[in-house]
Amino acid sequence: MPLIDDPRALLLALYQAAVRRALPAHSLGAFLPPPPPRGRTLVLGAGKAGGAMAAAVDALWPADAPLAGLVITRYDHVPPAYRAAPGRIEVVEASHPVPDEAGLRATQRIVELTRGLTADDLVLCLVSGGGSALLSLPAEGLTLADKQAVNKALLKSGAAIDEMNCVRKHLSAIKGGRLAALCAPARVASLLVSDVPGDAPEVIASGPTVPDASTCADALAICQRYGIALPPAARAGLESGAFETPKPGDPAFAGNAVHLVATPQQSLQAAAAAARAAGVPAHILSDEMEGESREVGKVHAALARAVARHGEPFARPCVILSGGETTVTVKSRGGRGASSQAAPGRGESSEAAPGRGESSEAAPGRGGRATEFLLGCALALHGQVGVHVLAADTDGIDGMEDNAGAIVTPSTLARARALGLKAADYLDRNDAYSFFAALGDLVVSGPTFTNVNDFRALLIT
């Protein structure tokens, strides 16, 4: 473990410890039920961690016990070893955060696989963040184009993840508990990697295997609150209640089990343990922080400055850790644009921050919630001596870019000025990726094959 005199190495080690704790291979085995004595075992699922979860199940499941199934994950999110030597569970890649035809076709195949299940059978459902987009099957009367349009509008609306997923599940033929209903009378064991504040199973990937207490009226009210334009068939289904989801107490869920395999809090605890092992006291603020990314950055900066200047509320040296899910409000070229949910799977980064060569009138800049947090934090730190900050997404992708996040140092603003870069201008146009790329301070890990949301670490020496 790096010592405190190498802040960058220490922060990267803490991020790696957080990611490592969330890898399915390290935690999933404890939650696997035994093979059914008479029936078959079918594996279904979706999410950014889907490929790694499938590989873990395949490796841990008895070689002489029947096993088959289909899991959907994001493009480039199949672990290399499983891609090179596929196992008994097929893994299909599709688009995130906006669903595509590949996801639709794979979801239709999942529905077909549920046909003929009996009470002797076991279904292992592998669910992780990103599943809302990847597991895509429009409700009756809706098209994929309808779902894409509503999803894009939600991503830009500023709605919280539970609000977005309330709408998504009511416009779906498979989310909001409907996958479990399709599997009945088979026994369903849901293994979840949480990427949502509070770890609510019904919110993770829009809860395909758990009952849903929200209503069509709730979904309609959310659309009205955020000005989401609905196709006529969607509005009619919500207004009539035709798109209602299975509720708590529905017999379709009898005997089913739900297990949280990995959570944001567990990853923060792993990072805290790694810091303490390096001789640095660590403090976890919360795994449920939400709000505007740049504003959350300012709050973290104020806390770090208080510690650096006054030794309050924590003595230095120390590491301060937090997680959760923030949002990014994007400025369009014509003025203030709509707010964009920057949460992976729960709508990953801003649709208005395309990157990868794409452009958009509503998206003048590039970046995700981690780099936007950091740019707001850097401006509020004012080059505070002794404060280094890392923020990164635990899936390895900040928004839709190629980085996981970035690092702020006491010299960040000074180095930017030397290059002629005005940090406030980059923040104003939501271009934090370009800012940190110019400084050489991006954190690029590649896909991590898991996803427990935001990770933030502040080192005060």
TABELSUL-V74775 format. One record per residue. N is the residue number from 0. PHI is phi in degrees with one decimal (none if undefined). NEAR is the number of other C-alpha atoms within 12 Angstrom. D_LAST is the distance of its C-alpha to the last C-alpha in whole Angstrom. Layout:
N & PHI & NEAR & D_LAST
N & PHI & NEAR & D_LAST
//
This chain:
0 & none & 24 & 17
1 & -63.0 & 20 & 14
2 & -86.1 & 23 & 12
3 & -67.8 & 29 & 8
4 & -79.8 & 19 & 9
5 & -126.4 & 18 & 11
6 & -56.5 & 33 & 9
7 & -61.8 & 30 & 12
8 & -63.4 & 23 & 14
9 & -64.1 & 36 & 12
10 & -62.4 & 46 & 12
11 & -64.3 & 39 & 16
12 & -65.5 & 29 & 17
13 & -67.0 & 46 & 16
14 & -60.9 & 49 & 18
15 & -63.8 & 38 & 21
16 & -65.3 & 30 & 20
17 & -64.4 & 44 & 21
18 & -65.2 & 42 & 24
19 & -59.0 & 32 & 25
20 & -64.4 & 35 & 26
21 & -91.8 & 42 & 28
22 & -68.9 & 41 & 30
23 & -55.4 & 43 & 34
24 & -60.6 & 31 & 35
25 & -91.0 & 23 & 32
26 & -134.8 & 28 & 33
27 & -72.8 & 37 & 37
28 & -56.8 & 26 & 39
29 & -66.2 & 19 & 38
30 & -109.8 & 29 & 40
31 & -76.6 & 36 & 43
32 & -76.5 & 27 & 46
33 & -70.9 & 24 & 49
34 & -59.0 & 27 & 52
35 & -66.3 & 26 & 55
36 & -67.2 & 14 & 58
37 & -121.0 & 14 & 60
38 & -86.4 & 22 & 58
39 & -103.9 & 26 & 56
40 & -115.4 & 40 & 52
41 & -114.7 & 43 & 51
42 & -108.1 & 44 & 48
43 & -132.1 & 51 & 47
44 & 166.3 & 58 & 44
45 & -161.8 & 59 & 42
46 & 145.1 & 58 & 38
47 & -65.6 & 59 & 35
48 & -90.5 & 55 & 35
49 & -58.8 & 54 & 39
50 & -63.4 & 49 & 39
51 & -68.2 & 48 & 37
52 & -66.7 & 54 & 38
53 & -62.6 & 52 & 42
54 & -62.3 & 40 & 41
55 & -66.2 & 37 & 39
56 & -61.4 & 43 & 42
57 & -60.2 & 37 & 45
58 & -71.6 & 27 & 43
59 & -89.8 & 27 & 43
60 & -73.5 & 31 & 46
61 & -53.9 & 19 & 49
62 & -63.4 & 14 & 51
63 & -93.4 & 11 & 55
64 & -100.7 & 20 & 54
65 & -58.5 & 23 & 55
66 & -156.2 & 31 & 52
67 & -157.3 & 30 & 52
68 & 158.6 & 37 & 50
69 & -145.6 & 43 & 48
70 & -129.1 & 48 & 45
71 & -107.9 & 53 & 44
72 & -133.4 & 50 & 40
73 & -73.8 & 46 & 39
74 & -51.2 & 30 & 40
75 & 69.1 & 29 & 38
76 & -114.0 & 38 & 36
77 & -92.4 & 37 & 39
78 & -53.7 & 33 & 37
79 & -52.7 & 17 & 38
80 & -63.9 & 17 & 40
81 & -75.6 & 27 & 42
82 & -67.4 & 20 & 43
83 & -71.7 & 10 & 44
84 & -135.3 & 16 & 46
85 & -58.7 & 23 & 47
86 & -100.6 & 28 & 47
87 & -80.0 & 29 & 50
88 & -107.1 & 36 & 48
89 & -76.5 & 34 & 48
90 & -118.3 & 45 & 45
91 & -113.2 & 38 & 46
92 & -101.9 & 38 & 43
93 & -150.1 & 36 & 44
94 & -88.0 & 35 & 42
95 & -148.7 & 44 & 39
96 & -91.6 & 49 & 38
97 & -104.0 & 43 & 42
98 & -62.6 & 40 & 44
99 & -134.9 & 32 & 47
100 & -63.7 & 26 & 50
101 & -62.1 & 27 & 49
102 & -65.3 & 39 & 47
103 & -62.7 & 35 & 50
104 & -63.5 & 25 & 52
105 & -65.4 & 32 & 50
106 & -65.9 & 42 & 50
107 & -60.7 & 26 & 54
108 & -67.5 & 26 & 54
109 & -60.6 & 37 & 52
110 & -58.8 & 30 & 54
111 & -62.2 & 20 & 57
112 & -66.1 & 24 & 56
113 & -78.5 & 37 & 56
114 & -69.4 & 20 & 59
115 & 86.9 & 18 & 61
116 & -65.6 & 25 & 59
117 & -122.5 & 22 & 60
118 & -67.0 & 23 & 59
119 & -83.0 & 21 & 59
120 & -91.4 & 29 & 56
121 & -120.9 & 38 & 52
122 & -115.0 & 47 & 50
123 & -95.6 & 47 & 46
124 & -104.0 & 52 & 45
125 & -101.2 & 55 & 41
126 & -124.0 & 54 & 39
127 & -148.5 & 60 & 36
128 & -56.7 & 57 & 35
129 & 101.0 & 55 & 37
130 & -64.3 & 56 & 40
131 & -60.6 & 60 & 41
132 & -84.9 & 53 & 42
133 & -73.7 & 55 & 43
134 & -93.3 & 60 & 45
135 & -119.7 & 52 & 47
136 & -144.1 & 42 & 51
137 & -60.5 & 40 & 52
138 & -62.3 & 33 & 54
139 & -56.1 & 22 & 58
140 & 93.3 & 23 & 59
141 & -101.3 & 27 & 56
142 & -110.5 & 25 & 55
143 & -60.3 & 30 & 52
144 & -60.9 & 21 & 52
145 & -60.6 & 31 & 52
146 & -62.9 & 41 & 49
147 & -62.9 & 34 & 47
148 & -64.6 & 26 & 48
149 & -66.3 & 39 & 46
150 & -64.1 & 46 & 43
151 & -61.9 & 34 & 42
152 & -64.7 & 34 & 43
153 & -63.5 & 47 & 41
154 & -61.1 & 45 & 38
155 & -96.4 & 41 & 38
156 & -85.7 & 35 & 39
157 & 87.2 & 41 & 36
158 & -66.1 & 41 & 37
159 & -70.3 & 36 & 35
160 & -61.9 & 48 & 35
161 & -67.3 & 40 & 37
162 & -69.9 & 37 & 40
163 & -59.4 & 45 & 40
164 & -73.1 & 46 & 41
165 & -61.0 & 43 & 43
166 & -67.1 & 50 & 45
167 & -58.1 & 60 & 45
168 & -69.5 & 54 & 46
169 & -78.9 & 49 & 49
170 & -102.0 & 48 & 50
171 & -117.5 & 47 & 50
172 & -99.5 & 39 & 52
173 & -136.6 & 45 & 50
174 & -87.2 & 47 & 47
175 & 63.4 & 46 & 47
176 & 89.8 & 43 & 48
177 & -71.7 & 36 & 51
178 & -64.7 & 48 & 50
179 & -62.2 & 45 & 50
180 & -63.5 & 34 & 54
181 & -65.8 & 32 & 55
182 & -79.1 & 41 & 54
183 & -57.7 & 30 & 56
184 & -91.1 & 26 & 58
185 & -64.1 & 34 & 55
186 & -79.4 & 37 & 53
187 & -115.5 & 43 & 49
188 & -116.2 & 39 & 46
189 & -96.2 & 44 & 43
190 & -110.3 & 46 & 40
191 & -115.6 & 52 & 37
192 & -105.5 & 55 & 34
193 & -83.4 & 53 & 32
194 & -127.2 & 55 & 30
195 & -121.6 & 46 & 31
196 & -58.1 & 33 & 29
197 & 91.3 & 26 & 31
198 & 58.3 & 34 & 33
199 & -70.1 & 29 & 36
200 & -57.2 & 37 & 39
201 & -73.4 & 42 & 41
202 & -97.3 & 44 & 38
203 & -60.9 & 55 & 37
204 & 55.1 & 60 & 39
205 & 63.7 & 54 & 41
206 & 50.8 & 52 & 42
207 & -67.2 & 53 & 45
208 & -120.3 & 52 & 46
209 & -126.9 & 47 & 45
210 & -63.2 & 35 & 47
211 & -123.4 & 37 & 47
212 & -83.6 & 28 & 47
213 & -74.7 & 35 & 47
214 & -126.2 & 32 & 50
215 & -58.7 & 34 & 51
216 & -63.3 & 25 & 51
217 & -62.2 & 28 & 48
218 & -62.9 & 39 & 47
219 & -65.5 & 34 & 50
220 & -64.3 & 24 & 48
221 & -63.6 & 32 & 45
222 & -61.7 & 34 & 46
223 & -68.2 & 20 & 48
224 & -62.0 & 19 & 45
225 & -104.7 & 26 & 43
226 & 66.1 & 19 & 46
227 & -81.7 & 31 & 47
228 & -75.0 & 24 & 50
229 & -108.9 & 33 & 52
230 & -59.4 & 23 & 55
231 & -53.0 & 15 & 58
232 & -66.3 & 23 & 58
233 & -67.2 & 36 & 54
234 & -62.0 & 30 & 55
235 & -64.5 & 23 & 58
236 & -65.8 & 30 & 57
237 & -74.6 & 36 & 54
238 & -65.8 & 23 & 57
239 & -84.4 & 15 & 59
240 & 83.9 & 22 & 57
241 & -64.7 & 23 & 58
242 & -96.4 & 37 & 55
243 & -66.1 & 37 & 54
244 & -94.3 & 43 & 51
245 & -62.4 & 35 & 52
246 & -103.2 & 25 & 51
247 & -53.6 & 19 & 50
248 & 95.1 & 15 & 53
249 & -62.5 & 21 & 54
250 & -61.5 & 19 & 56
251 & -61.9 & 27 & 55
252 & -99.1 & 31 & 51
253 & -61.6 & 24 & 53
254 & 80.6 & 21 & 52
255 & -76.5 & 31 & 49
256 & -123.5 & 26 & 45
257 & -127.1 & 35 & 42
258 & -129.6 & 31 & 39
259 & -88.6 & 35 & 35
260 & -78.6 & 40 & 34
261 & -148.5 & 44 & 31
262 & -135.7 & 45 & 29
263 & -57.9 & 46 & 25
264 & -62.0 & 37 & 24
265 & -62.0 & 34 & 25
266 & -68.7 & 44 & 23
267 & -63.7 & 42 & 20
268 & -64.7 & 34 & 20
269 & -65.4 & 30 & 21
270 & -65.4 & 42 & 17
271 & -62.8 & 39 & 16
272 & -64.3 & 27 & 18
273 & -65.5 & 32 & 16
274 & -63.9 & 39 & 13
275 & -65.2 & 24 & 14
276 & -64.9 & 20 & 16
277 & -87.7 & 26 & 13
278 & 87.7 & 21 & 12
279 & -115.9 & 32 & 9
280 & -57.7 & 26 & 11
281 & -129.1 & 32 & 12
282 & -133.0 & 33 & 14
283 & -98.2 & 31 & 17
284 & -74.7 & 26 & 18
285 & -174.7 & 26 & 21
286 & -101.4 & 32 & 23
287 & -123.9 & 31 & 26
288 & -73.0 & 33 & 24
289 & -130.1 & 34 & 27
290 & 126.5 & 30 & 27
291 & -66.1 & 33 & 27
292 & -53.4 & 44 & 24
293 & -66.5 & 36 & 23
294 & -72.6 & 28 & 24
295 & -62.5 & 35 & 21
296 & -61.4 & 40 & 19
297 & -63.4 & 25 & 19
298 & -64.1 & 28 & 19
299 & -62.4 & 41 & 15
300 & -63.1 & 40 & 14
301 & -61.9 & 27 & 15
302 & -65.6 & 33 & 14
303 & -63.2 & 43 & 10
304 & -64.6 & 36 & 11
305 & -63.9 & 23 & 12
306 & -67.7 & 29 & 9
307 & -65.6 & 31 & 7
308 & -93.2 & 23 & 11
309 & -124.8 & 16 & 12
310 & 69.5 & 17 & 10
311 & -133.5 & 17 & 13
312 & -82.1 & 19 & 14
313 & -122.2 & 26 & 11
314 & -75.7 & 24 & 10
315 & -98.0 & 28 & 6
316 & -77.1 & 33 & 4
317 & -163.1 & 37 & 7
318 & -117.9 & 44 & 9
319 & -112.8 & 45 & 11
320 & -118.9 & 45 & 15
321 & -153.4 & 43 & 18
322 & -141.0 & 48 & 21
323 & 127.3 & 46 & 25
324 & -146.7 & 53 & 27
325 & -101.9 & 52 & 26
326 & -127.4 & 45 & 29
327 & -126.3 & 54 & 30
328 & -93.2 & 42 & 32
329 & -94.0 & 46 & 34
330 & -91.7 & 30 & 36
331 & -82.3 & 26 & 39
332 & -66.2 & 18 & 41
333 & -94.0 & 13 & 43
334 & 135.8 & 15 & 40
335 & -66.5 & 19 & 38
336 & -94.8 & 27 & 39
337 & -75.9 & 30 & 39
338 & -77.8 & 36 & 36
339 & -122.3 & 48 & 35
340 & -69.9 & 44 & 33
341 & -108.8 & 51 & 30
342 & -117.1 & 57 & 30
343 & -56.9 & 54 & 32
344 & 89.3 & 57 & 35
345 & -71.4 & 55 & 35
346 & 31.9 & 56 & 35
347 & -64.3 & 57 & 33
348 & -86.3 & 51 & 32
349 & -71.1 & 53 & 34
350 & -62.1 & 50 & 37
351 & -90.8 & 45 & 37
352 & -137.0 & 45 & 34
353 & -64.2 & 33 & 36
354 & 68.1 & 29 & 35
355 & 49.3 & 16 & 37
356 & 84.9 & 13 & 39
357 & -84.8 & 17 & 40
358 & -144.2 & 16 & 41
359 & -157.8 & 21 & 42
360 & -60.4 & 19 & 43
361 & -90.2 & 28 & 40
362 & -135.7 & 36 & 37
363 & -70.1 & 33 & 36
364 & -118.5 & 39 & 33
365 & -123.8 & 43 & 31
366 & 144.6 & 52 & 28
367 & -121.8 & 57 & 28
368 & -70.5 & 60 & 26
369 & -66.8 & 59 & 22
370 & -70.7 & 56 & 22
371 & -66.3 & 52 & 24
372 & -56.0 & 53 & 21
373 & -66.6 & 54 & 18
374 & -68.5 & 52 & 21
375 & -62.7 & 39 & 21
376 & -66.1 & 47 & 17
377 & -60.1 & 49 & 16
378 & -62.7 & 36 & 19
379 & -77.0 & 30 & 18
380 & -73.4 & 36 & 14
381 & 56.7 & 26 & 16
382 & 71.1 & 27 & 14
383 & -52.1 & 31 & 11
384 & -63.5 & 24 & 9
385 & 84.7 & 30 & 5
386 & -117.4 & 42 & 7
387 & -123.3 & 44 & 9
388 & -134.3 & 54 & 12
389 & -120.3 & 50 & 14
390 & -134.8 & 55 & 18
391 & -156.9 & 58 & 21
392 & -86.2 & 56 & 24
393 & -71.2 & 56 & 25
394 & -86.3 & 53 & 28
395 & 88.2 & 42 & 27
396 & -129.2 & 49 & 28
397 & -88.2 & 51 & 27
398 & 74.4 & 50 & 30
399 & -123.2 & 43 & 33
400 & -96.5 & 42 & 31
401 & -101.8 & 30 & 30
402 & -109.6 & 38 & 26
403 & -83.7 & 43 & 24
404 & 177.4 & 49 & 22
405 & -163.3 & 50 & 19
406 & -131.1 & 46 & 16
407 & -107.0 & 52 & 14
408 & -123.8 & 39 & 12
409 & -59.5 & 32 & 11
410 & -97.1 & 24 & 15
411 & -55.3 & 37 & 17
412 & -68.4 & 31 & 19
413 & -65.5 & 21 & 19
414 & -65.7 & 23 & 20
415 & -64.2 & 30 & 23
416 & -61.9 & 18 & 24
417 & -63.3 & 14 & 25
418 & -93.4 & 16 & 27
419 & 78.1 & 15 & 29
420 & -97.4 & 23 & 27
421 & -100.4 & 26 & 27
422 & -56.4 & 36 & 24
423 & -63.4 & 24 & 26
424 & -66.6 & 22 & 29
425 & -64.3 & 32 & 28
426 & -67.2 & 38 & 27
427 & -61.8 & 29 & 30
428 & -105.7 & 34 & 32
429 & 54.1 & 48 & 30
430 & -119.9 & 42 & 29
431 & -65.7 & 50 & 25
432 & -57.9 & 46 & 26
433 & -63.3 & 35 & 28
434 & -61.2 & 41 & 25
435 & -74.1 & 41 & 23
436 & -64.5 & 27 & 25
437 & -63.9 & 23 & 26
438 & -87.3 & 27 & 22
439 & 73.2 & 21 & 22
440 & -111.1 & 33 & 20
441 & -69.9 & 38 & 22
442 & -104.5 & 38 & 21
443 & -116.2 & 29 & 25
444 & -110.6 & 24 & 26
445 & 77.3 & 26 & 29
446 & -56.2 & 34 & 31
447 & -94.6 & 39 & 29
448 & 70.9 & 43 & 32
449 & -148.6 & 56 & 31
450 & -169.8 & 58 & 30
451 & -122.3 & 54 & 28
452 & 79.5 & 62 & 26
453 & -67.2 & 57 & 23
454 & -132.3 & 59 & 20
455 & -133.7 & 55 & 16
456 & -136.3 & 53 & 13
457 & -115.0 & 55 & 10
458 & -103.4 & 49 & 6
459 & -115.3 & 43 & 4
460 & -106.5 & 33 & 0
//
